[in-house]
Amino acid sequence: MKKNRYNLILKEFASQNLSPTKEEQDKVSSIYNAIKECLGDCFISGSYSRFTSIRPLHDLDIIFIAGNVREDVLPDPHELLDSLHYLIQNTFINPIKCNFSISKQSHSITLDFDDLFAIDVVPCYKLEERNEYGDNLFLAPEILKVGRSKRNSLYNDYIKADKQIGWIKTDPKGYIKEAVDINETNDQFRKSVKLAKSWKNSCKRLDERFKLKSFHIEQAIVRLFTENPNIELYDALFKFFVELPSLVSHSQIPDRANKIIFIDDYIDNITDQERNVILLARDQFLYELEHMANNDTLYSLFSPKKLESKRFDKEEFLFDLGIPELSDPSFIFNIDGTVLHKKTGTFQLHAYDLSQRGGSVKVERKIDFYIKKNNTLCDYTLWKVKNSNDCEQPRGEITENKTLKSPEETKFEGEHYVQCFAIKNGVCVAKSKIDVIIS
């Protein structure tokens, strides 16, 4: 499929299936206005404010500005959270028709609406320090780095032990401004983030060991668009997934407010098994993308029904080389193979008559593979030989301009194939495959 077709269907998919619905947006607006009426000086932060949230909306982050403070004179976060909890409990009027509860977390006050939608109100103090956009940085209560379900219990343990929660410097307005500016330059940014987040959520539902976080994905794509301001949607997604192994190898994205800490530092603490789950899912995505023939498979691309390896042993794919598969149907590109034998002579695989020859090539033959037709004006070709997975040498390597062994020998019985890719300007513009049955 050509890239412009990919771009079109990816844009349509993101717009029609991922962006928050009008109903969800109206719900957010009414609740935020009620919070603002209750608290006064506050603003929406998080992915919703950066327009990178996806449906269904499960949570919303609101920053409550508790006033100004100096870093050398810091109040007790417990007292601030207690007063905020009391204020919301006594003055908030629920604008939507559903039950809700209010609870105190280690860093925020949470409003849960029927256990379907939650709002975290984070109290922050405004600092004199400003970011490059001229917006103030803030101090927020430190979030305890455990899952939401365990956070309350741990927070209560802190209180019982008279252990104080710390403060962290944060730059929510900087993240908002950065995302807005990038998208004004290239409106494919938000769609790229939404698509990658949709894939991440699906993988998480399939395997709880999938630990990749949404904010990590977003900031990786921020960096990608910053380095490539005019990148197209397909290219952005392909590059993100190709670079994902590096992204989960170690923490590397500094926090805007404090360059000595990293927003992806959780990666340093995941297990090898958890990292491998991410890499397996990544391989599956790129495999499906490489083999996608039309938009009928697009939904399964971002919402897989299971996570399974598409790679056998050391098998290679074009995406391992950073080469996207964007075939142009207007090109003519065909390969063939000449079966060689001293006694029975030669014949071409493409003209193989199954009824006369028994449907397979005999063992101990040699096949010389070659390009029969090619109008692509490609820079070079890549060849892949894949034997049956259950044979002694399943292979699957990719080599340049010729198969690894030329001619190839028919040593192993089974269903095999040879594939050739025409590479032009770093892109696979055409490919041809020929099946070889050996008996």
VOPAGU-2260 file (C-alpha; in pm, 1 decimal, decimal comma):
REM VOPAGU-2260
SITE   aa  ch    i         X         Y         Z
SITE  MET   A    0       0,0       0,0       0,0
SITE  LYS   A    1     132,8     347,1     -85,9
SITE  LYS   A    2     210,6     589,9     195,2
SITE  ASN   A    3     -55,0     845,9     104,2
SITE  ARG   A    4    -318,5     570,8     137,5
SITE  TYR   A    5    -177,6     466,1     474,8
SITE  ASN   A    6    -181,7     828,3     592,7
SITE  LEU   A    7    -544,1     869,6     488,5
SITE  ILE   A    8    -679,7     561,0     661,9
SITE  LEU   A    9    -470,8     623,3     974,8
SITE  LYS   A   10    -606,2     979,2    1000,9
SITE  GLU   A   11    -963,2     858,9     952,8
SITE  PHE   A   12    -921,1     582,8    1209,1
SITE  ALA   A   13    -781,4     822,2    1471,4
SITE  SER   A   14   -1050,1    1083,3    1410,7
SITE  GLN   A   15   -1345,3     844,3    1402,8
SITE  ASN   A   16   -1245,6     596,2    1674,2
SITE  LEU   A   17   -1004,3     753,8    1921,2
SITE  SER   A   18   -1084,0    1116,3    1995,9
SITE  PRO   A   19   -1311,6    1183,4    2297,6
SITE  THR   A   20   -1678,2    1202,8    2202,1
SITE  LYS   A   21   -1888,9    1517,3    2225,2
SITE  GLU   A   22   -2066,7    1362,1    2525,3
SITE  GLU   A   23   -1736,3    1301,5    2702,0
SITE  GLN   A   24   -1615,6    1653,9    2628,6
SITE  ASP   A   25   -1940,4    1801,8    2763,2
SITE  LYS   A   26   -1904,8    1593,0    3080,9
SITE  VAL   A   27   -1548,6    1716,5    3133,1
SITE  SER   A   28   -1653,2    2078,2    3080,7
SITE  SER   A   29   -1940,5    2061,2    3328,5
SITE  ILE   A   30   -1734,0    1889,9    3598,2
SITE  TYR   A   31   -1438,2    2122,4    3549,4
SITE  ASN   A   32   -1663,5    2428,6    3574,2
SITE  ALA   A   33   -1807,8    2290,4    3898,5
SITE  ILE   A   34   -1457,5    2232,7    4036,2
SITE  LYS   A   35   -1354,5    2582,5    3931,0
SITE  GLU   A   36   -1662,0    2726,1    4101,1
SITE  CYS   A   37   -1560,1    2538,4    4413,5
SITE  LEU   A   38   -1184,8    2608,7    4416,6
SITE  GLY   A   39   -1125,7    2918,0    4206,8
SITE  ASP   A   40    -769,3    2924,7    4067,9
SITE  CYS   A   41    -718,8    2598,6    3878,2
SITE  PHE   A   42    -659,9    2458,4    3529,9
SITE  ILE   A   43    -685,6    2127,0    3344,8
SITE  SER   A   44    -356,3    1946,1    3289,2
SITE  GLY   A   45    -266,0    1597,5    3166,9
SITE  SER   A   46    -337,5    1445,4    2827,4
SITE  TYR   A   47    -681,4    1605,9    2794,5
SITE  SER   A   48    -529,6    1953,5    2807,9
SITE  ARG   A   49    -267,3    1849,9    2551,0
SITE  PHE   A   50    -540,5    1704,1    2324,2
SITE  THR   A   51    -372,8    1362,7    2326,5
SITE  SER   A   52    -632,2    1175,8    2535,0
SITE  ILE   A   53    -832,2     893,7    2378,1
SITE  ARG   A   54   -1174,0     747,2    2434,1
SITE  PRO   A   55   -1311,5     624,9    2659,1
SITE  LEU   A   56   -1204,2     895,6    2901,8
SITE  HIS   A   57   -1128,3     743,3    3240,9
SITE  ASP   A   58    -967,2    1031,0    3426,3
SITE  LEU   A   59    -893,4    1400,2    3426,3
SITE  ASP   A   60    -614,1    1593,2    3599,2
SITE  ILE   A   61    -683,6    1935,4    3747,4
SITE  ILE   A   62    -417,9    2157,2    3903,9
SITE  PHE   A   63    -537,4    2367,2    4198,5
SITE  ILE   A   64    -307,4    2664,6    4258,0
SITE  ALA   A   65    -286,0    2696,5    4635,7
SITE  GLY   A   66     -77,5    3013,9    4621,1
SITE  ASN   A   67     289,1    3115,1    4596,0
SITE  VAL   A   68     571,8    2958,1    4792,8
SITE  ARG   A   69     948,9    2962,4    4820,7
SITE  GLU   A   70    1133,4    2633,5    4787,2
SITE  ASP   A   71    1314,0    2696,4    5114,8
SITE  VAL   A   72     986,8    2739,7    5306,9
SITE  LEU   A   73     767,1    2439,4    5232,2
SITE  PRO   A   74     446,2    2357,1    5420,8
SITE  ASP   A   75     337,2    2006,8    5513,6
SITE  PRO   A   76     163,6    1836,0    5217,2
SITE  HIS   A   77     -68,2    1654,3    5461,6
SITE  GLU   A   78    -215,5    1982,0    5583,0
SITE  LEU   A   79    -264,3    2112,4    5229,3
SITE  LEU   A   80    -437,4    1792,5    5120,2
SITE  ASP   A   81    -655,9    1790,4    5433,3
SITE  SER   A   82    -776,7    2146,0    5371,0
SITE  LEU   A   83    -838,2    2076,4    5000,6
SITE  HIS   A   84   -1029,5    1761,4    5086,8
SITE  TYR   A   85   -1248,2    1953,7    5332,2
SITE  LEU   A   86   -1310,8    2232,6    5079,3
SITE  ILE   A   87   -1420,9    1997,9    4800,1
SITE  GLN   A   88   -1628,9    1783,4    5031,6
SITE  ASN   A   89   -1824,1    2081,2    5157,6
SITE  THR   A   90   -1856,3    2304,5    4850,0
SITE  PHE   A   91   -1847,1    2086,8    4537,5
SITE  ILE   A   92   -2184,1    2042,7    4365,6
SITE  ASN   A   93   -2200,9    1745,3    4131,7
SITE  PRO   A   94   -2326,5    1868,2    3788,3
SITE  ILE   A   95   -2381,4    1523,3    3630,7
SITE  LYS   A   96   -2639,0    1258,2    3713,0
SITE  CYS   A   97   -2435,8     985,6    3878,9
SITE  ASN   A   98   -2305,2     893,6    4221,0
SITE  PHE   A   99   -1959,1    1003,5    4325,0
SITE  SER   A  100   -1718,3     968,4    4614,5
SITE  ILE   A  101   -1429,4    1181,5    4739,2
SITE  SER   A  102   -1105,1    1037,3    4871,9
SITE  LYS   A  103    -762,0    1163,8    4967,3
SITE  GLN   A  104    -458,1    1027,1    4783,9
SITE  SER   A  105     -91,2    1083,9    4858,3
SITE  HIS   A  106     -69,9    1371,6    4610,1
SITE  SER   A  107    -427,5    1461,1    4520,4
SITE  ILE   A  108    -795,5    1457,5    4604,6
SITE  THR   A  109    -980,9    1210,9    4384,9
SITE  LEU   A  110   -1344,7    1232,8    4280,6
SITE  ASP   A  111   -1475,5     898,7    4153,1
SITE  PHE   A  112   -1795,0     909,1    3947,7
SITE  ASP   A  113   -1966,4     567,4    3954,8
SITE  ASP   A  114   -1618,9     406,1    3936,1
SITE  LEU   A  115   -1617,4     488,7    3564,2
SITE  PHE   A  116   -1459,6     831,8    3557,6
SITE  ALA   A  117   -1220,1     990,5    3805,6
SITE  ILE   A  118   -1081,0    1338,6    3858,6
SITE  ASP   A  119    -752,6    1397,8    4038,0
SITE  VAL   A  120    -727,8    1745,9    4186,5
SITE  VAL   A  121    -360,4    1810,2    4256,7
SITE  PRO   A  122    -280,1    2104,4    4487,8
SITE  CYS   A  123      28,7    2295,3    4373,6
SITE  TYR   A  124     223,6    2597,5    4488,2
SITE  LYS   A  125     340,2    2843,8    4227,0
SITE  LEU   A  126     716,3    2909,8    4211,9
SITE  GLU   A  127     897,7    3219,9    4093,8
SITE  GLU   A  128    1095,6    3006,0    3847,5
SITE  ARG   A  129     958,2    3003,4    3491,5
SITE  ASN   A  130     995,7    2782,9    3186,1
SITE  GLU   A  131    1109,3    2894,6    2839,5
SITE  TYR   A  132     751,6    2999,5    2757,1
SITE  GLY   A  133     734,8    3238,3    3054,4
SITE  ASP   A  134     497,1    3018,2    3258,0
SITE  ASN   A  135     555,6    2950,4    3627,1
SITE  LEU   A  136     681,1    2615,4    3750,2
SITE  PHE   A  137     496,6    2452,1    4041,2
SITE  LEU   A  138     558,8    2237,8    4344,7
SITE  ALA   A  139     326,9    1939,1    4383,1
SITE  PRO   A  140     304,1    1669,0    4651,2
SITE  GLU   A  141     518,5    1375,8    4546,9
SITE  ILE   A  142     323,8    1089,9    4393,0
SITE  LEU   A  143     394,6     754,3    4553,1
SITE  LYS   A  144     530,4     524,5    4285,3
SITE  VAL   A  145     292,3     236,8    4329,0
SITE  GLY   A  146     -27,9     144,8    4149,5
SITE  ARG   A  147    -340,4     347,7    4222,4
SITE  SER   A  148    -498,1      53,1    4407,7
SITE  LYS   A  149    -204,3      36,3    4655,3
SITE  ARG   A  150    -149,3     409,3    4690,3
SITE  ASN   A  151    -414,4     475,0    4957,5
SITE  SER   A  152    -285,3     196,4    5179,8
SITE  LEU   A  153      73,4     319,9    5150,8
SITE  TYR   A  154     -35,5     678,4    5215,4
SITE  ASN   A  155    -213,7     571,3    5532,8
SITE  ASP   A  156     104,0     392,7    5642,7
SITE  TYR   A  157     293,5     719,7    5592,3
SITE  ILE   A  158      47,0     906,7    5811,3
SITE  LYS   A  159      55,5     646,4    6089,0
SITE  ALA   A  160     435,2     655,4    6090,0
SITE  ASP   A  161     429,0    1037,5    6086,6
SITE  LYS   A  162     631,7    1018,6    5764,4
SITE  GLN   A  163     605,0    1325,6    5543,0
SITE  ILE   A  164     533,4    1316,9    5171,4
SITE  GLY   A  165     790,9    1510,4    4973,2
SITE  TRP   A  166     751,1    1780,1    4710,3
SITE  ILE   A  167     843,7    1767,3    4343,5
SITE  LYS   A  168     897,3    2048,7    4096,6
SITE  THR   A  169     668,8    2020,6    3795,8
SITE  ASP   A  170     593,5    2206,2    3471,9
SITE  PRO   A  171     239,9    2113,2    3358,9
SITE  LYS   A  172     191,6    2431,5    3155,1
SITE  GLY   A  173     519,8    2370,3    2976,2
SITE  TYR   A  174     405,9    2026,0    2862,4
SITE  ILE   A  175      75,8    2174,1    2743,6
SITE  LYS   A  176     242,5    2457,9    2551,7
SITE  GLU   A  177     499,3    2225,2    2395,4
SITE  ALA   A  178     230,9    1985,7    2267,6
SITE  VAL   A  179      11,3    2268,0    2135,3
SITE  ASP   A  180     303,9    2427,8    1950,2
SITE  ILE   A  181     413,0    2099,3    1792,2
SITE  ASN   A  182      61,2    2026,7    1670,8
SITE  GLU   A  183      23,7    2377,5    1526,8
SITE  THR   A  184     332,4    2304,4    1318,1
SITE  ASN   A  185     222,9    1951,8    1227,4
SITE  ASP   A  186    -129,4    1838,6    1313,6
SITE  GLN   A  187     -30,8    1471,7    1278,2
SITE  PHE   A  188     135,7    1484,6    1620,2
SITE  ARG   A  189    -181,6    1430,5    1823,6
SITE  LYS   A  190    -302,9    1154,9    1592,3
SITE  SER   A  191      31,4     974,3    1623,8
SITE  VAL   A  192       9,0     984,6    2002,9
SITE  LYS   A  193    -353,6     870,7    2007,2
SITE  LEU   A  194    -282,1     576,1    1776,7
SITE  ALA   A  195      18,4     463,9    1980,9
SITE  LYS   A  196    -180,2     498,8    2305,6
SITE  SER   A  197    -466,8     294,4    2161,7
SITE  TRP   A  198    -221,5      14,9    2079,6
SITE  LYS   A  199     -69,7      40,0    2427,9
SITE  ASN   A  200    -410,1      15,7    2600,9
SITE  SER   A  201    -503,6    -291,0    2397,4
SITE  CYS   A  202    -175,3    -461,6    2482,6
SITE  LYS   A  203    -220,7    -379,7    2850,7
SITE  ARG   A  204    -565,9    -539,5    2850,7
SITE  LEU   A  205    -420,3    -855,7    2695,2
SITE  ASP   A  206    -122,5    -887,7    2928,7
SITE  GLU   A  207     -84,6    -711,3    3263,7
SITE  ARG   A  208     293,4    -746,4    3232,5
SITE  PHE   A  209     284,3    -483,6    2956,7
SITE  LYS   A  210     425,1    -186,7    3151,2
SITE  LEU   A  211     473,7      81,4    2882,8
SITE  LYS   A  212     317,6     408,6    3002,8
SITE  SER   A  213     111,9     659,1    2803,9
SITE  PHE   A  214     311,4     966,3    2907,4
SITE  HIS   A  215     632,5     789,7    2808,0
SITE  ILE   A  216     483,4     719,6    2463,2
SITE  GLU   A  217     372,8    1080,2    2425,7
SITE  GLN   A  218     708,9    1228,3    2522,0
SITE  ALA   A  219     893,2     990,5    2288,1
SITE  ILE   A  220     671,4    1112,9    2004,5
SITE  VAL   A  221     724,0    1475,5    2116,1
SITE  ARG   A  222    1096,4    1420,5    2071,4
SITE  LEU   A  223    1038,7    1254,5    1734,5
SITE  PHE   A  224     832,6    1548,2    1601,0
SITE  THR   A  225    1078,0    1800,2    1747,0
SITE  GLU   A  226    1359,6    1635,4    1551,1
SITE  ASN   A  227    1142,8    1590,2    1236,8
SITE  PRO   A  228     891,5    1881,4    1228,4
SITE  ASN   A  229     736,4    1784,3     892,2
SITE  ILE   A  230     715,5    1408,5     945,8
SITE  GLU   A  231     405,5    1234,1     809,2
SITE  LEU   A  232     172,2    1022,2    1019,7
SITE  TYR   A  233     278,2     683,9     881,6
SITE  ASP   A  234     647,2     772,0     912,1
SITE  ALA   A  235     601,7     891,7    1271,3
SITE  LEU   A  236     433,5     568,7    1379,3
SITE  PHE   A  237     681,6     350,5    1193,3
SITE  LYS   A  238     978,2     535,2    1343,1
SITE  PHE   A  239     830,4     519,9    1694,2
SITE  PHE   A  240     786,3     142,5    1676,8
SITE  VAL   A  241    1123,9      84,3    1512,2
SITE  GLU   A  242    1291,7     282,3    1793,4
SITE  LEU   A  243    1086,8     125,3    2073,1
SITE  PRO   A  244    1354,6    -131,9    2172,6
SITE  SER   A  245    1592,8     156,8    2241,4
SITE  LEU   A  246    1321,7     350,9    2425,4
SITE  VAL   A  247    1264,5      67,1    2672,8
SITE  SER   A  248    1632,3     -17,9    2720,8
SITE  HIS   A  249    1692,6     254,8    2981,0
SITE  SER   A  250    1551,2     585,4    3105,2
SITE  GLN   A  251    1647,4     875,2    2877,7
SITE  ILE   A  252    1379,9    1148,6    2865,6
SITE  PRO   A  253    1451,5    1428,2    3118,0
SITE  ASP   A  254    1168,1    1589,3    3311,9
SITE  ARG   A  255    1097,4    1943,8    3194,8
SITE  ALA   A  256    1111,1    2084,6    3546,4
SITE  ASN   A  257    1414,1    1890,4    3669,2
SITE  LYS   A  258    1666,9    1767,5    3413,7
SITE  ILE   A  259    1838,1    1529,0    3653,8
SITE  ILE   A  260    1531,6    1305,8    3679,8
SITE  PHE   A  261    1362,2    1119,5    3397,0
SITE  ILE   A  262     994,0    1078,6    3318,0
SITE  ASP   A  263    1066,6     722,9    3196,6
SITE  ASP   A  264    1270,7     610,4    3499,1
SITE  TYR   A  265    1021,3     326,9    3561,7
SITE  ILE   A  266    1185,8     148,4    3266,7
SITE  ASP   A  267    1497,9      94,0    3477,5
SITE  ASN   A  268    1292,4    -115,0    3721,8
SITE  ILE   A  269    1088,3    -339,8    3493,0
SITE  THR   A  270    1189,3    -705,0    3464,2
SITE  ASP   A  271    1338,0    -867,9    3154,0
SITE  GLN   A  272    1010,4   -1057,3    3114,2
SITE  GLU   A  273     809,8    -732,9    3119,6
SITE  ARG   A  274    1047,4    -572,9    2870,0
SITE  ASN   A  275    1015,9    -876,1    2641,8
SITE  VAL   A  276     635,0    -846,3    2646,2
SITE  ILE   A  277     668,4    -490,4    2512,5
SITE  LEU   A  278     912,1    -605,0    2242,9
SITE  LEU   A  279     689,3    -896,9    2143,8
SITE  ALA   A  280     391,4    -665,0    2103,1
SITE  ARG   A  281     606,9    -421,0    1906,8
SITE  ASP   A  282     724,4    -697,1    1670,2
SITE  GLN   A  283     366,0    -807,9    1618,3
SITE  PHE   A  284     256,5    -453,7    1532,2
SITE  LEU   A  285     534,4    -401,1    1277,5
SITE  TYR   A  286     479,0    -746,2    1127,9
SITE  GLU   A  287     107,3    -673,8    1079,5
SITE  LEU   A  288     188,5    -329,6     935,9
SITE  GLU   A  289     438,4    -482,2     691,3
SITE  HIS   A  290     184,6    -742,2     579,5
SITE  MET   A  291    -121,4    -518,0     576,4
SITE  ALA   A  292    -292,8    -527,0     238,2
SITE  ASN   A  293    -586,8    -294,8     302,4
SITE  ASN   A  294    -765,3     -96,3     571,3
SITE  ASP   A  295    -977,9    -395,9     672,6
SITE  THR   A  296    -699,2    -504,2     907,5
SITE  LEU   A  297    -638,3    -159,5    1057,4
SITE  TYR   A  298    -862,1    -211,0    1358,9
SITE  SER   A  299    -682,3    -532,2    1456,0
SITE  LEU   A  300    -351,7    -347,5    1415,7
SITE  PHE   A  301    -435,7    -117,2    1708,7
SITE  SER   A  302    -665,6    -359,1    1891,0
SITE  PRO   A  303    -498,8    -702,0    1871,2
SITE  LYS   A  304    -699,1    -994,2    2008,5
SITE  LYS   A  305    -387,2   -1162,9    2146,8
SITE  LEU   A  306     -14,8   -1108,4    2172,6
SITE  GLU   A  307     183,5   -1367,4    1981,3
SITE  SER   A  308     528,9   -1391,0    1830,4
SITE  LYS   A  309     540,8   -1347,1    1454,6
SITE  ARG   A  310     914,1   -1416,4    1446,5
SITE  PHE   A  311    1066,7   -1765,2    1437,0
SITE  ASP   A  312    1406,7   -1793,9    1602,4
SITE  LYS   A  313    1641,4   -1546,8    1426,2
SITE  GLU   A  314    1409,1   -1463,6    1138,3
SITE  GLU   A  315    1455,6   -1112,5     999,7
SITE  PHE   A  316    1204,6    -861,2     866,6
SITE  LEU   A  317    1238,1    -534,1     680,3
SITE  PHE   A  318    1149,4    -336,7     992,6
SITE  ASP   A  319    1459,9    -479,1    1162,0
SITE  LEU   A  320    1652,5    -277,0     905,4
SITE  GLY   A  321    1432,1      31,6     952,9
SITE  ILE   A  322    1281,0     -12,6     605,4
SITE  PRO   A  323     906,0      52,3     565,8
SITE  GLU   A  324     706,8    -159,3     321,5
SITE  LEU   A  325     516,8      81,4      94,7
SITE  SER   A  326     456,1    -111,3    -225,0
SITE  ASP   A  327     344,9      74,8    -534,5
SITE  PRO   A  328     102,8    -142,1    -738,3
SITE  SER   A  329     200,0      39,8   -1057,3
SITE  PHE   A  330     544,1    -123,1   -1049,1
SITE  ILE   A  331     616,3    -454,7   -1219,3
SITE  PHE   A  332     847,6    -666,3   -1008,3
SITE  ASN   A  333     865,1   -1045,0   -1036,1
SITE  ILE   A  334    1115,7   -1309,5    -937,8
SITE  ASP   A  335    1161,2   -1661,5   -1063,8
SITE  GLY   A  336    1386,4   -1959,5   -1004,4
SITE  THR   A  337    1558,6   -2199,4   -1238,0
SITE  VAL   A  338    1559,7   -2555,7   -1102,6
SITE  LEU   A  339    1888,7   -2717,3   -1202,9
SITE  HIS   A  340    1957,3   -3089,3   -1246,5
SITE  LYS   A  341    2211,0   -3269,8   -1464,8
SITE  LYS   A  342    1985,0   -3561,2   -1560,9
SITE  THR   A  343    1635,3   -3409,7   -1583,8
SITE  GLY   A  344    1742,0   -3070,3   -1714,5
SITE  THR   A  345    1609,7   -2733,9   -1596,1
SITE  PHE   A  346    1269,0   -2571,8   -1556,4
SITE  GLN   A  347    1134,4   -2244,7   -1421,0
SITE  LEU   A  348     937,8   -2229,9   -1098,5
SITE  HIS   A  349     685,6   -1975,9   -1229,1
SITE  ALA   A  350     580,5   -2214,4   -1507,3
SITE  TYR   A  351     566,9   -2509,8   -1275,1
SITE  ASP   A  352     300,1   -2760,3   -1382,8
SITE  LEU   A  353     180,8   -2928,3   -1063,6
SITE  SER   A  354     -10,0   -3201,8   -1246,5
SITE  GLN   A  355     298,3   -3314,0   -1442,4
SITE  ARG   A  356     566,8   -3277,2   -1175,3
SITE  GLY   A  357     382,3   -3402,0    -867,3
SITE  GLY   A  358     347,5   -3064,4    -699,6
SITE  SER   A  359     698,9   -3030,5    -556,4
SITE  VAL   A  360    1069,1   -2996,0    -627,7
SITE  LYS   A  361    1279,1   -3299,4    -545,0
SITE  VAL   A  362    1543,9   -3289,8    -273,7
SITE  GLU   A  363    1908,1   -3256,4    -372,1
SITE  ARG   A  364    1831,4   -3007,4    -647,1
SITE  LYS   A  365    1965,3   -2655,5    -689,7
SITE  ILE   A  366    1758,5   -2344,9    -763,6
SITE  ASP   A  367    1903,0   -2025,6    -906,5
SITE  PHE   A  368    1672,8   -1737,6    -808,9
SITE  TYR   A  369    1668,5   -1421,2   -1016,2
SITE  ILE   A  370    1462,1   -1111,3   -1093,5
SITE  LYS   A  371    1250,3   -1174,2   -1399,8
SITE  LYS   A  372    1084,1    -832,8   -1442,6
SITE  ASN   A  373    1167,5    -502,0   -1275,9
SITE  ASN   A  374    1067,0    -149,3   -1375,3
SITE  THR   A  375    1114,0       3,9   -1027,4
SITE  LEU   A  376    1457,6     161,8   -1093,8
SITE  CYS   A  377    1534,0      55,9    -737,0
SITE  ASP   A  378    1865,5     129,1    -565,0
SITE  TYR   A  379    1917,1    -232,8    -461,1
SITE  THR   A  380    1727,6    -549,8    -374,3
SITE  LEU   A  381    1699,4    -756,8     -57,8
SITE  TRP   A  382    1636,5   -1131,5     -58,1
SITE  LYS   A  383    1484,7   -1350,8     211,3
SITE  VAL   A  384    1485,3   -1730,9     222,9
SITE  LYS   A  385    1244,8   -1885,9     473,3
SITE  ASN   A  386    1234,8   -2261,1     521,0
SITE  SER   A  387     965,6   -2451,0     706,6
SITE  ASN   A  388     985,2   -2387,0    1080,8
SITE  ASP   A  389    1006,2   -2757,0    1161,0
SITE  CYS   A  390    1305,8   -2832,1     938,6
SITE  GLU   A  391    1666,6   -2848,2    1056,1
SITE  GLN   A  392    1753,0   -2500,7     921,0
SITE  PRO   A  393    1442,2   -2274,4     920,6
SITE  ARG   A  394    1655,4   -1972,9     820,9
SITE  GLY   A  395    1481,9   -1638,5     753,1
SITE  GLU   A  396    1783,4   -1412,6     696,8
SITE  ILE   A  397    1772,5   -1106,1     471,2
SITE  THR   A  398    2066,8   -1048,4     237,2
SITE  GLU   A  399    2147,8    -783,1     -21,8
SITE  ASN   A  400    2122,5    -841,4    -399,8
SITE  LYS   A  401    2138,0   -1224,1    -380,6
SITE  THR   A  402    2010,5   -1503,8    -160,1
SITE  LEU   A  403    2262,3   -1615,3     103,2
SITE  LYS   A  404    2346,7   -1922,8    -102,8
SITE  SER   A  405    2337,2   -1882,0    -478,5
SITE  PRO   A  406    2220,6   -2112,8    -613,0
SITE  GLU   A  407    2012,3   -2244,8    -323,8
SITE  GLU   A  408    2003,7   -2616,6    -249,9
SITE  THR   A  409    1681,6   -2811,1    -185,9
SITE  LYS   A  410    1804,8   -2999,3     118,9
SITE  PHE   A  411    1500,4   -2997,8     345,0
SITE  GLU   A  412    1151,5   -3123,3     273,4
SITE  GLY   A  413     855,1   -2899,6     344,0
SITE  GLU   A  414     693,1   -2572,4     238,1
SITE  HIS   A  415     944,4   -2291,7     192,6
SITE  TYR   A  416     946,3   -1954,8      20,7
SITE  VAL   A  417    1184,6   -1699,2    -125,0
SITE  GLN   A  418    1101,0   -1330,1    -127,5
SITE  CYS   A  419    1266,4   -1031,4    -290,7
SITE  PHE   A  420    1221,5    -661,3    -204,9
SITE  ALA   A  421    1296,6    -364,1    -429,9
SITE  ILE   A  422    1444,8     -83,6    -216,3
SITE  LYS   A  423    1435,6     275,3    -335,9
SITE  ASN   A  424    1527,8     575,8    -120,9
SITE  GLY   A  425    1521,1     355,5     188,6
SITE  VAL   A  426    1167,5     225,7     119,1
SITE  CYS   A  427    1043,3    -108,2     -12,3
SITE  VAL   A  428     846,4      -3,1    -321,3
SITE  ALA   A  429     776,3    -352,0    -456,7
SITE  LYS   A  430     812,8    -714,5    -355,4
SITE  SER   A  431     773,9   -1058,6    -506,2
SITE  LYS   A  432     738,4   -1397,4    -342,2
SITE  ILE   A  433     766,9   -1748,8    -477,0
SITE  ASP   A  434     670,6   -2063,3    -286,6
SITE  VAL   A  435     893,3   -2369,5    -304,7
SITE  ILE   A  436     759,3   -2710,9    -199,9
SITE  ILE   A  437    1031,3   -2971,3    -156,7
SITE  SER   A  438     975,7   -3345,4    -120,5
